[in-house]
Each structure stands twice: as structure tokens, then as C-alpha cells.
């Protein structure tokens, strides 16, 4: 449960930082009622930064585990390859969106980007969060299952 707690703490700080920046930028004027797609365009840098944080933690965790000889067995399996491959794709997508929204005016971007694409970005943000959580839960299950003496000897010995 240590990894789940570390993931939760990292994501909590990321979300609190994102909300703090949104509050800082809008504390003098109330937020208008916007749909999700329009909010993603208006708060694109913050949403992209949140997506980057969601994808970065599992990727860096897997790299550190894979490079440690005593922990490399925790990274085995097709699920980790698929999850990290998709998270790398989402990491690149969030970086591209961050570059796009930082270089453009939100009003112009909202007119130029179709509403379906804005909804797709919201789905990509949600998919990044779910994949990140799935990686951590699988890691916790793998570590829990390894408490069996026979499996530990097979993997490490």
C-alpha cells in the first residue's frame, strides 16, 4: 500500500497545485458556467500539466524499478508494457496540447478546435488518470502476491 499512498500523495499535490493556479488566475472574477470542453480550452495549461503529472509518475516509477536488480521482477508482464506504452503516448499528447494552448489565445483556440476534439481531450485526461491508477494497483497486487514464500524464491532466487 506504500506505492498507492505515494501515488495518491503525488497526485494530490499536483491537483492542489493546479487548483491553486486556477484560483490565482481567477480570484477577482467568478468563473462563468462553462461546459467541460470550454473549460479545457480556458484552463488548457493547467489541464495539460495535470495530465503530465498523471502520466509521469508511473513511467518514472517503472524505470526506477526496472533498473534496480532486486526490483526488476516487479516490472515483468504484458500489462506494464501496454500501460507504460499508452502512458508515454498520453504524455506526448499532453505535452503537445500544452504547447498548443500556451502559444494561442483561448478564444481563438476555442473557435478553431472542434467541440468533439475538446471532449476527446477530456477523455484522454480521464484515461491517463485511470491508466496511472491501474499501474499502481497492479503493482500493489504484484507486491502483495509476492509475500508468498514460494513466489519470492522463484522470482528472486
C-alpha angles and dihedrals in degrees: 000000000000093000093049090051092049091048091049092049093049093048092046091054090047092051093045090050091050092049091047091055091047090050091046092052095045108028094111096051128041118246113256118233103266134170118245095261093052091047090053090054093046094045096031097134092051093045091048092049089051090050091049091052092048092053099038099060098061093041094052092042091053092048093051092047093047092052094051110084093212094049103037092099089066090066098054120114142070093261092065091049092051095042095049092042091054092043090053088052091050090046090057091045092051090048091051092048090048090054091047097050095042092053097046140060112254093228093051091044092051090055094044098047118069118239091241090060091051090052089048090055090053089052090049090052090051092046090052091053093047094047091048091051092045091054092052093046091049090049091051090049091049092051092045091050091049091065086084105101095222094054093047091053092047094050103038105025 
